[in-house]
Amino acid sequence: MAPLEIDSLTVRFGGLVAVDNFSMRVEKGEIHSLIGPNGAGKTTVFNAITRVVKIHSGTIVLDGVELTHVAPHRVVSYGVARTFQNVVVFKYLTVLENFYVGYHHRIVGGLLKDLIPTKRRLIENYDMYREALKLADFLGLKSRLLSYAGSIPYFHQKLVEIGRALMAKPKLLLLDEPAAGLNEAETKQLVNIVRRIREEMGITVLLIEHDMRVVMDISDVVTVMDFGKKISEGKPEEVRKDPKVISAYLGEINSA
């Protein structure tokens, strides 16, 4: 069973159809890229998966569970975590505390348990701290753990956002333009991290990306959108040669 199956998804904003009868299947263990020109509807698909926009028709199924009517704050409990186009970190919390935010849904909570330090809660806190340390080492952020997230370099803030998402233990990780604003060395480091997330953590990755070097280098499958519709899908080398893709998105790059 595929981790993610989107069938005939339509999202409208007033009279604008942002996503139009869109279907996509993401297989377990894939790094799957969703590309297209600005305004093609890519981020709206992410917002539909995470339920922060209204779905007008169609279904979204994750590991056999339909998410179409799940409340936004519950989606993470079903195994979906994400990053955003513009870096979103809690600037006045430390890197460690930002990681803790991602872990929060995994804690069996309640006001009484928060007020009274039970043995179970102490064990949970220890496990959370241990996972955060391990993840910081994985991302190269160990020396930054006690720094305020807003005070560290932009690339490291992106890694904090990825780390916060990984602390949620997702089945599916959504990365929205992770390479945007990065230099060549940072982009190579990011690509390596995304590969390791798939290979070492077994997490399926769906990413939106405009850097075609990243897309062609890292993707198992590429889906292309234009004006809210899917216009192509396949292996990176196949999609790159598709005339519809060249016309809609890759023309300038191929002619350079």
Backbone torsions as a table, in degrees:
resi	resn	phi	psi	omega
1	MET	NA	133.3	-179.9
2	ALA	-70.0	139.1	176.0
3	PRO	-58.0	-38.2	-176.8
4	LEU	-132.1	127.4	174.8
5	GLU	-131.5	116.7	176.4
6	ILE	-108.6	127.0	-175.7
7	ASP	-128.0	117.5	172.8
8	SER	54.4	42.6	-177.6
9	LEU	-73.3	129.2	173.9
10	THR	-130.6	130.6	177.3
11	VAL	-129.4	128.0	179.7
12	ARG	-120.1	147.4	170.1
13	PHE	-121.8	96.2	-173.0
14	GLY	64.1	-124.2	179.6
15	GLY	-87.6	-3.2	-178.8
16	LEU	-90.6	125.0	174.8
17	VAL	-92.3	103.6	-176.0
18	ALA	-80.8	-36.6	176.7
19	VAL	-131.2	125.9	-168.1
20	ASP	-122.8	100.9	174.7
21	ASN	52.3	49.8	-172.5
22	PHE	-93.8	131.6	177.3
23	SER	-128.7	143.4	179.9
24	MET	-159.7	144.9	178.3
25	ARG	-124.7	126.1	177.7
26	VAL	-113.4	118.9	-176.2
27	GLU	-81.8	156.8	179.6
28	LYS	-60.2	132.5	176.4
29	GLY	82.2	3.3	179.0
30	GLU	-80.8	153.4	157.5
31	ILE	-105.8	109.4	-170.9
32	HIS	-116.9	124.4	-178.7
33	SER	-101.9	140.3	175.1
34	LEU	-114.9	113.8	-174.3
35	ILE	-126.1	170.0	179.2
36	GLY	155.8	167.5	179.7
37	PRO	-62.8	164.4	173.3
38	ASN	-56.2	135.2	179.6
39	GLY	83.9	7.2	-177.4
40	ALA	-73.0	-19.7	179.1
41	GLY	112.5	8.1	-174.1
42	LYS	-63.4	-52.4	-179.0
43	THR	-66.5	-30.3	176.1
44	THR	-63.4	-35.6	174.9
45	VAL	-62.3	-45.0	176.5
46	PHE	-59.4	-44.0	-178.9
47	ASN	-65.9	-30.4	176.0
48	ALA	-71.3	-42.1	178.7
49	ILE	-59.7	-41.4	-178.7
50	THR	-90.0	4.1	168.7
51	ARG	69.4	25.2	178.5
52	VAL	-93.6	-2.0	170.2
53	VAL	-126.4	155.9	-179.6
54	LYS	-75.2	132.2	175.2
55	ILE	-93.6	124.5	-178.3
56	HIS	-86.8	-31.5	174.3
57	SER	-161.9	163.7	-179.2
58	GLY	98.6	175.9	-178.5
59	THR	-133.6	153.1	173.4
60	ILE	-128.6	121.5	-176.2
61	VAL	-124.1	128.8	177.2
62	LEU	-118.5	117.6	179.4
63	ASP	51.4	40.4	177.6
64	GLY	84.3	-2.4	-179.7
65	VAL	-107.2	124.6	179.8
66	GLU	-76.6	126.6	-178.7
67	LEU	-98.6	-3.2	-169.1
68	THR	-53.4	-34.6	-176.8
69	HIS	-116.4	14.5	178.7
70	VAL	-74.8	139.7	177.5
71	ALA	-65.3	144.3	-176.7
72	PRO	-52.6	-41.1	-176.5
73	HIS	-73.8	-8.4	-179.7
74	ARG	-98.0	-14.6	-173.5
75	VAL	-59.9	-39.7	-178.5
76	VAL	-60.9	-30.7	179.1
77	SER	-68.1	-19.1	178.9
78	TYR	-92.7	-1.9	173.3
79	GLY	108.7	22.8	178.0
80	VAL	-117.4	129.4	173.3
81	ALA	-135.4	155.2	-173.1
82	ARG	-146.3	164.4	165.4
83	THR	-115.7	179.5	-172.3
84	PHE	-126.9	160.9	178.5
85	GLN	-54.9	-53.0	175.5
86	ASN	-96.3	131.8	-175.1
87	VAL	-54.0	128.2	179.0
88	VAL	-121.8	99.5	173.3
89	VAL	-125.1	159.4	174.0
90	PHE	-83.9	98.9	-167.8
91	LYS	-62.0	-32.3	-175.8
92	TYR	-100.2	15.2	167.5
93	LEU	-108.3	153.8	177.1
94	THR	-71.6	167.6	175.1
95	VAL	-57.3	-43.2	178.4
96	LEU	-59.1	-45.3	-179.4
97	GLU	-67.2	-34.6	174.2
98	ASN	-62.0	-40.8	176.5
99	PHE	-61.4	-41.5	-179.1
100	TYR	-59.6	-34.4	178.5
101	VAL	-58.5	-40.4	179.4
102	GLY	-66.9	-27.7	-178.3
103	TYR	-81.6	-18.0	-165.4
104	HIS	-53.7	-41.9	-175.2
105	HIS	-66.6	-16.6	-178.6
106	ARG	-84.6	-9.7	-180.0
107	ILE	-85.0	133.1	173.3
108	VAL	-78.4	102.6	-167.7
109	GLY	-101.6	-166.2	-175.2
110	GLY	139.8	144.4	-175.6
111	LEU	-57.8	-43.3	-177.7
112	LEU	-62.8	-41.8	-180.0
113	LYS	-68.0	-28.8	177.4
114	ASP	-74.2	-32.4	-178.0
115	LEU	-81.1	-32.9	-177.1
116	ILE	-108.9	116.9	-176.7
117	PRO	-74.0	80.8	178.8
118	THR	-70.4	164.7	178.8
119	LYS	-59.7	-41.2	-179.6
120	ARG	-62.7	-42.8	-179.9
121	ARG	-65.8	-38.2	178.1
122	LEU	-64.2	-39.2	177.4
123	ILE	-65.6	-42.7	177.8
124	GLU	-59.9	-43.8	-179.8
125	ASN	-63.1	-39.2	179.0
126	TYR	-66.5	-44.7	179.1
127	ASP	-61.1	-40.5	179.5
128	MET	-62.6	-45.4	179.7
129	TYR	-64.2	-42.9	-179.5
130	ARG	-63.5	-42.7	178.0
131	GLU	-65.1	-39.1	179.6
132	ALA	-63.3	-41.4	178.4
133	LEU	-62.9	-44.5	-179.6
134	LYS	-63.0	-42.0	-179.2
135	LEU	-69.6	-38.7	177.9
136	ALA	-61.7	-38.4	177.3
137	ASP	-66.1	-41.8	178.7
138	PHE	-59.8	-39.3	-176.3
139	LEU	-92.4	-2.5	-177.6
140	GLY	73.7	30.9	-176.5
141	LEU	-114.1	11.6	-173.1
142	LYS	-59.1	-38.0	-179.1
143	SER	-75.6	-9.7	-177.1
144	ARG	-103.7	-0.5	-169.9
145	LEU	-54.7	-37.5	-176.3
146	LEU	-98.3	7.4	175.7
147	SER	-83.4	148.1	172.7
148	TYR	-66.3	135.4	-174.8
149	ALA	-60.7	-31.8	-179.7
150	GLY	-75.0	-9.1	-175.4
151	SER	-100.9	-4.8	-175.8
152	ILE	-97.7	163.0	-177.4
153	PRO	-58.1	156.7	-175.6
154	TYR	-55.1	-46.1	-179.3
155	PHE	-59.8	-42.1	179.9
156	HIS	-67.9	-32.5	174.5
157	GLN	-63.2	-38.1	176.3
158	LYS	-62.1	-40.7	178.8
159	LEU	-66.9	-35.4	175.6
160	VAL	-60.9	-42.8	179.9
161	GLU	-63.3	-42.1	176.6
162	ILE	-64.6	-42.6	179.1
163	GLY	-62.1	-41.6	177.8
164	ARG	-60.6	-40.9	177.6
165	ALA	-66.0	-41.0	-179.3
166	LEU	-67.4	-29.1	177.9
167	MET	-63.6	-18.6	178.3
168	ALA	-78.9	-5.3	-178.3
169	LYS	57.3	56.7	-176.4
170	PRO	-76.5	155.5	166.4
171	LYS	-83.7	-33.6	-176.8
172	LEU	-128.0	123.5	178.2
173	LEU	-107.5	123.1	178.2
174	LEU	-101.5	120.5	179.7
175	LEU	-115.2	117.4	-176.9
176	ASP	-101.2	103.0	-179.6
177	GLU	52.6	57.0	-176.7
178	PRO	-65.0	-26.1	-177.6
179	ALA	-90.9	-1.8	-177.6
180	ALA	-61.9	130.7	176.3
181	GLY	81.1	5.5	-178.4
182	LEU	-97.3	149.9	174.0
183	ASN	-82.7	178.5	-173.1
184	GLU	-62.4	-42.9	-179.1
185	ALA	-65.7	-41.9	178.7
186	GLU	-65.5	-38.8	178.8
187	THR	-62.7	-42.9	177.9
188	LYS	-62.1	-40.4	178.5
189	GLN	-64.5	-41.9	178.9
190	LEU	-62.2	-46.0	179.5
191	VAL	-57.5	-42.9	178.5
192	ASN	-62.1	-41.0	179.7
193	ILE	-64.7	-43.5	-179.9
194	VAL	-62.8	-41.5	176.9
195	ARG	-60.9	-43.4	-178.9
196	ARG	-67.0	-33.3	176.7
197	ILE	-59.9	-42.0	178.0
198	ARG	-71.1	-48.3	-171.2
199	GLU	-76.2	-41.4	-174.8
200	GLU	-93.2	-28.1	-178.7
201	MET	-104.8	-12.7	178.8
202	GLY	69.4	25.5	-177.5
203	ILE	-94.4	133.6	174.5
204	THR	-76.1	136.5	-175.3
205	VAL	-120.9	128.7	170.9
206	LEU	-118.3	121.7	-177.2
207	LEU	-130.0	146.4	169.0
208	ILE	-98.5	131.4	-178.5
209	GLU	-153.7	139.0	176.7
210	HIS	-98.8	-16.0	178.9
211	ASP	-79.4	104.2	-174.9
212	MET	-65.5	-25.4	176.6
213	ARG	-65.0	-41.1	177.8
214	VAL	-65.6	-47.1	-177.6
215	VAL	-59.1	-48.4	-176.6
216	MET	-70.7	-27.4	-177.3
217	ASP	-80.7	-36.6	-166.2
218	ILE	-106.0	-20.3	-167.5
219	SER	-84.5	140.2	167.1
220	ASP	-83.2	-40.4	-179.4
221	VAL	-137.8	144.3	177.2
222	VAL	-124.3	130.4	172.8
223	THR	-111.9	134.0	-176.5
224	VAL	-114.8	131.6	176.4
225	MET	-113.3	151.0	170.4
226	ASP	-152.3	129.1	-178.1
227	PHE	51.2	41.9	174.1
228	GLY	82.4	-4.9	-177.1
229	LYS	-111.9	153.2	171.7
230	LYS	-80.4	126.4	-179.4
231	ILE	-112.2	-14.7	-180.0
232	SER	-164.0	156.1	175.9
233	GLU	-161.0	141.3	177.3
234	GLY	160.3	-165.9	175.9
235	LYS	-64.6	151.7	-177.1
236	PRO	-52.3	-44.2	-178.1
237	GLU	-67.0	-30.6	177.5
238	GLU	-71.4	-45.7	-178.0
239	VAL	-64.3	-38.7	-178.3
240	ARG	-59.9	-29.3	-177.1
241	LYS	-92.8	-6.1	-176.6
242	ASP	-69.1	121.7	-179.1
243	PRO	-56.6	-34.8	179.6
244	LYS	-65.6	-37.1	179.0
245	VAL	-71.2	-43.7	178.9
246	ILE	-58.9	-42.5	-180.0
247	SER	-66.7	-43.5	-173.5
248	ALA	-81.4	-32.4	-166.3
249	TYR	-142.0	-38.8	-170.3
250	LEU	-99.7	-0.8	-174.2
251	GLY	-54.3	-47.8	-177.0
252	GLU	-66.0	-37.9	-179.3
253	ILE	-68.3	-43.4	-177.7
254	ASN	-69.0	-25.9	-177.9
255	SER	-91.4	-4.5	-177.1
256	ALA	-72.8	NA	NA
